[in-house]
Amino acid sequence: MFRQVIGLSGPDDAALADPSDRVGWSLASQGDDLRPGSGWRMRLAYHLLHHSRHGLPFRLSAKLIGLAASRSASHPHGGQNTVEAIARAVAATEDAVGFSDCYPRALLTAWLALAAGNSCVLAIGVLAPTRKLHAWCTVAGVLPFEPVAEHYLYQPAWTITLP
């Protein structure tokens, strides 16, 4: 029932498993060498994804990310096909835009992973007993970048595996 109230349809399992086994990099663990800089396209994409939450359901945003990634798969954004490279790109983008938000971070991570030919799992979790939600994306069981590694506090309420 809760998933339908917040606009997420899917099986009504009692509990979904967290798709991430570990966090690859966080602000505490990364050091300054993880941030090589971010291009204007990545910054623009981050801003667009940040504002898309007001007009697009997360499921539709995920599908659009999949389509966009398939179109850009021939240029995998500097060979960012490893979890570390994805973490570097996302961290650099958040540093460049000056704010950190889980919604665009999850979608940008998915886009980079899919464009590099990796599958990924997008998840939305809820922090019980509050109404706080958190989104994250894992690649091969690893959450590439999470500024503060507290996603484990959120019980996954919805997940989707993208090719």
N, C-alpha and C positions, 0 to 999 in steps of 0.2 A: 504494500500500500504506500509506504513512504516514497518509493521510487517514482510512483505515478504522481504523487503530490509535487515532487520537485522536477517533473518532466522527463524522467528517465524510465523507459519501459524495458522490460526484460524479464527473465525468469525470477520468480520470487523465492529464491533460496534463502534459507535462514542466515547463512553467512558465506560471503565470498572470501576466498583466500587472497592475501596480498600478493600481487604478481612479482614483487621485488624481493630478492634475497638479501641485497645489500645496497648501500649508497656508494657510488663510485667516488664522487668528490663533493665536499661541502665547503663553505667558507672557512671553517676551522681547519680543514685538512689540505686545502689546495695550494696555498702560498701564492705569491705574486706571479710565478712563472706560468700559471694556468691561463692567464688572460692576454692573448696576443693582439687584441683589438678586434673591432667588429665593423663590417662594411655597412654602408647605408641601406642596402637591401634587407639585411638581417634586422636592422633597427626599425625600418618601416614595417616589415612583417610582424615584428613583436608588437608594435603599436596597433596595427590592424587587428591582430589576434586578441589583444587586450580589450579593444572596443567591440569585437564581434560578439562577446558574451551578452551584450544588450539586445542583439537582434537575431542571433542564430542559436538554436539549441546545440548542446555539446555534441550530440550524436551527428548532427548535420555538419558541424565544424570538423569533426573527425573524418567524415567522408570526403569533405572538400580538401582537407589536408592530404588525404590519400591520393586524390586526383591530381593535386598540384605536385605532389612528390613524384608521381609517375611521369608527369610532363618534364620534370627537371632531373630525372634519373640519369640522363646522359652526362650531366655536369654535377657530380656529387659534391659540390661546394668545397673544393680543396682537398678531396680525398678523405672527407670526414666519415669514414666508414667504421671507425672504432668507437667504443664507448668513451674513451678519453678524448678523442677529437670532438665528439658531440658535446661532451661536458665543457671543453674549452670554448667552443663556439657559443654555447648558451650562456656561460658565465661572462664571456666578453660582451655579449649583446646586452645582458642585464646591467653590466657595469656601464656600458655606453649610454643606455637609455636613462639610467639614473634611478630606476626602481625595480623591484622584484615582485612578481606576481605568479602564482602557481598556474593559472589558467593559460596564459600565453606561453609559459615555460613548457608545460606539458605538450601543447600543440606544436611548438617549435621543435622540441625534442623528437616528436613523432615525425615531423616533416623531414628533419635531417636523417633520421634513421631509415625511413622509407626511401628517400632519395638515394641513399647509399646502398640500398638493396637489403637492408635488415628488416625483419618484422619487429613489431613492438606491441605492447599492451598499454592502453590508456585506462586509467582508473579514476574514479571519483569516490572519495571516502567521506564519512561523516564523523565528527567528533561528538560522541554521545557523552552526556545528555544535552549537549548544546545543539544549535542549528548550524554550526560552522562546517563548511565543506572545504575539501582540498582535492586538487587534481594533480596527478603525476603520470609519467610515462616511463615504462621500463623497456630496456633493450637487453635481450638474453638474460633476463632475471636481474639486471642491474639498473638502478635508478642513476642515470649518468651524472646529473648535477642537482643538488638540493641545497640551497643556501644554509638552511638550518635543518639538519636531518631529524625531523620530527614527524615525518609522514606516517610512521608506524603507530602513532596515536590515533589515526583515523581508520575506522572500520570500512573497508571497501563496500560501497553500496551498488556500484555499477562498474563493469569492465568491458572492454572491447579489444579484440585482437585484430590488428591491421596487418595486411599481408606482409 
